[in-house]
Amino acid sequence: MNKANCASITVNGKTFLKSYSSTVVIIDHDSKIITLGKDWEYSNTTARHIKAFFQEYGINANRILLNKALNEDVFYTVMGQFNVIYDSKLR
């Protein structure tokens, strides 16, 4: 995925999504974990980048579901495939 102000790259089984200057999502395809970075909710544009990125991988998740899971401090399983965690140090 490469659009204006947005790019992704896959290295060693992990796909990184960068929106503007921040890494906002990492998908670890081997361990089936999605990591959300500190700026994952930065703007509506970033949310659109993440939505399009997830759609490329057949992941059906939206901001409301991700927030609910993160606020409850539990793993959230997306379509039975991935666990979602938050990393405040990821930028």
Backbone as a ProteinNet text record, in pm:
[ID]
protein_1_A
[PRIMARY]
MNKANCASITVNGKTFLKSYSSTVVIIDHDSKIITLGKDWEYSNTTARHIKAFFQEYGINANRILLNKALNEDVFYTVMGQFNVIYDSKLR
[TERTIARY]
85	0	89.5	80.9	156.1	65.7	32.8	-50.5	20.8	-36.1	20.5	21	132.6	150.1	128.1	138.7	112.1	191.6	254.9	330.1	337.5	348.2	367.7	484.5	545.7	658	652.8	689.4	693.7	838	876.9	1012.3	1001.3	1060.3	1064.5	928.5	826.4	694.5	612.1	662.1	588	563.9	440.2	407.6	382.7	455.5	451.4	373.7	281.2	210.1	255.2	304.3	346.6	248	191.8	101.8	168.4	193	274.2	408.9	449.6	582.8	579.6	462.9	449.4	418.2	477.8	436.4	312.4	199.3	73	23.1	66	22.2	134.4	147.8	234.5	150.6	151.5	88.8	200.3	202.5	296.9	222.3	252.3	179.7	207.2	325.7	361	293	298.1	238.8	92.5	42.7	-97.6	-132.1	-42.5	-64.7	-61.5	-160.3	-162.7	-126.8	-24.4	17	-22.4	-95.4	-133.1	-36.4	17.3	110.6	42.9	122.6	73.6	-16.8	15.1	-59.2	-166	-211.1	-305.5	-437.8	-472.8	-597.3	-570.5	-457.8	-415.1	-514.5	-566.2	-656.4	-751.2	-850.5	-940.8	-865.7	-766	-686.6	-609.3	-549.7	-479.4	-576.4	-696.8	-798.6	-830.9	-838.8	-864.5	-747.5	-625	-507.1	-513	-545.3	-550.7	-661.4	-777.3	-889.1	-851.3	-792.6	-751.4	-643.6	-552	-444.4	-504	-595.6	-660.1	-736	-805.5	-883.2	-793.7	-672.6	-578.6	-551.2	-560.5	-531.1	-657.6	-773.7	-899.2	-935.4	-886.1	-912.4	-1027.2	-1132.1	-1250.5	-1251.7	-1192.5	-1189.2	-1207.9	-1275.6	-1292.2	-1248.3	-1245.9	-1197.3	-1276.6	-1407.7	-1492	-1456.9	-1446.5	-1412.9	-1273.1	-1178.7	-1041.2	-1034.3	-1103.3	-1105.6	-1167.5	-1276.6	-1344.5	-1248.9	-1181.6	-1088.6	-973.2	-918.8	-804.2	-844.7	-962.2	-1008.7	-1037.4	-1072.8	-1098.4	-970.2	-859.6	-728.4	-728.8	-789.8	-792.3	-746.4	-707.5	-679.7	-811.3	-810.1	-928	-893.2	-969.7	-944.3	-1025.5	-956.7	-1020	-1045.5	-1171.5	-1212.2	-1147.2	-1118.4	-1059.8	-918	-855.9	-724.3	-612	-637.2	-531.8	-569.8	-472.8	-491.2	-438.9	-502.4	-465.4	-412.6	-297.3	-239	-200	-175.9	-136.5	3.4	86.5	223	245	242.3	255.7	394.3	490.1	625.7	644.5	548.3	558.2	517.3	611.9	585.4	641.1
-117.1	0	123.2	198.9	322.9	430.9	525.8	639.7	764.3	879	1002.7	995.5	1021.7	1024.8	890.1	781.2	649.1	545.2	452.4	345.9	224.2	108.1	-14.4	-91.8	-171.1	-254.5	-381.9	-493.2	-620.4	-665.5	-698.4	-744.5	-860	-972.2	-1087.4	-1124.8	-1130.1	-1173.6	-1069.2	-946	-836.8	-727.3	-677	-567	-442.4	-336.4	-209.5	-108.2	-37.1	71.9	202.4	289.7	422.3	523.5	607	713.5	844	927.1	1047	1003.7	1047.9	1013	905.7	846.7	749.5	609.6	509.8	372.2	350.9	325.1	318.4	175.8	82.9	-56.1	-148.3	-259.1	-368.3	-495.1	-567.6	-699.3	-801.9	-884.8	-996	-1117.9	-1154.8	-1261.7	-1398.8	-1415.8	-1545.4	-1567.6	-1467.8	-1483.2	-1440.2	-1384	-1341.4	-1232.5	-1134.3	-1021.6	-891.4	-807.5	-672.1	-578.6	-496.2	-398.6	-260	-187.5	-49.5	42.7	139.7	234.8	354.7	435.8	552.2	643.7	661.2	755.5	689	569.7	498.4	572.4	658.7	737.5	885.6	917.9	1057.1	1144.4	1092.9	1174.4	1085.1	1147.4	1072.5	1015.5	1088	1038.7	913.7	915	796.6	679.5	704.9	599.5	540.8	625.8	576	491.6	534.7	456.2	317.5	312.6	185.1	96.8	154.7	77	14.9	92.8	41.4	-66.5	-45.9	-141.9	-273.7	-268.2	-389.5	-460.1	-383.7	-443.5	-521.3	-474.1	-545.7	-686.9	-704.5	-834	-906.9	-859.1	-924.6	-914.3	-811.1	-791.6	-693.4	-738.1	-655.1	-599.3	-484.9	-420.1	-270.7	-207.4	-63.4	1.6	131.4	209.6	180.2	165.4	140.9	7.7	-97.9	-229	-230.6	-167	-164.4	-84.9	28.3	109	32.9	-35.8	-112.6	-216.2	-286.9	-389.3	-327.4	-218.6	-156.1	-94.2	-34	27.3	-76.1	-195.3	-301.5	-376.5	-335.7	-394.2	-546.1	-587.7	-729.8	-745.4	-866.1	-894	-896	-844.9	-849	-934.5	-1035.5	-1122	-1074.1	-1047.8	-997.9	-1116.5	-1144	-1251.9	-1384.7	-1404	-1528.4	-1550.8	-1446.7	-1462.7	-1392.2	-1272.3	-1189.5	-1140.1	-1128.7	-1059.7	-918.2	-823	-681.9	-633	-566.5	-506.7	-362.7	-286.5	-145.2	-129.4	-54.9	-26.7	124.5	186.7	333.7	381.8	292.6	330.9	326	265.6	254.3	385.2	447.2	574.2	573
0	0	0	-102.9	-110.9	-167.9	-83.6	-121.1	-69.8	-99.3	-45.9	106.3	166.1	311.5	379.3	303.1	358.8	280.5	352.8	285.7	376	313	390.9	333.7	420.8	380.7	463.4	401.2	472	484.6	608.9	639.7	737.8	705.3	795.4	853.7	769.5	814.5	886.6	891.2	954.9	852	848.9	759.1	842.3	809.2	881.7	798.8	863.2	797.3	858.4	772.3	816.1	759.3	846.4	806.3	847.2	749.5	770.4	827.7	944	994.5	1102.6	1127.4	1236.3	1183.8	1248.1	1224.6	1310.3	1245.4	1318	1339	1254	1265.7	1220.5	1291.9	1247	1249	1139.2	1135.3	1136.1	1239	1245.1	1192.8	1070.5	1003.3	1065	1122.3	1181.4	1316.2	1403.5	1536.9	1541.2	1428.7	1417.7	1518.8	1530.5	1621.4	1542.2	1567.9	1513.1	1627.5	1607.2	1707	1657.5	1741.2	1711.6	1782.9	1709.7	1767.3	1829.7	1894.9	1969.1	1886	1759.4	1674.6	1588.3	1623.9	1537.7	1522.9	1617.2	1609.6	1583.7	1530	1517.8	1440.9	1329.4	1248.2	1168.7	1107.9	1020.6	900.6	853.2	741.1	780.9	899.2	948	961.1	1009.7	1021.1	883.7	782.5	646.3	597	627.2	587.7	650.7	779.7	851.3	795.4	770.3	716.3	582.5	493.8	362.4	377.3	469.2	497.2	544.7	640	689.3	577	494	385.6	289.4	268.4	181	231.9	362.3	423.7	469.5	426.1	460	607.1	673	815.8	830.9	898.1	915.8	1057.6	1075.2	1206.8	1185.8	1280.8	1271.4	1402.6	1400.7	1514.8	1642.5	1630.6	1748.5	1814.1	1734.6	1790.3	1851.4	1783.9	1835.6	1966.5	1971.8	2094.5	2210.6	2183.3	2287.7	2347.1	2261.4	2308.7	2387.6	2336.5	2403.1	2536.4	2542.8	2667.7	2775.6	2733.3	2829.5	2865.2	2802.4	2829.5	2810.9	2701.5	2667.7	2522.5	2489.9	2350.1	2275	2155.7	2070.7	1950.3	1926.3	1811.7	1693.2	1583.4	1461.9	1369.7	1345.4	1256.3	1293.8	1421.1	1465.3	1417.2	1360.6	1300.5	1375.2	1422.9	1479.9	1619	1706.3	1833.7	1816.1	1882.3	1870.3	2003.9	1998.9	2118.6	2088.5	2191.6	2178.8	2236	2163.6	2208.4	2206.1	2323.2	2330.1	2288.3	2278.7	2237.1	2085.2	2016.6	1871.3	1807.4	1735.9	1669.2	1530.7
[MASK]
+++++++++++++++++++++++++++++++++++++++++++++++++++++++++++++++++++++++++++++++++++++++++++

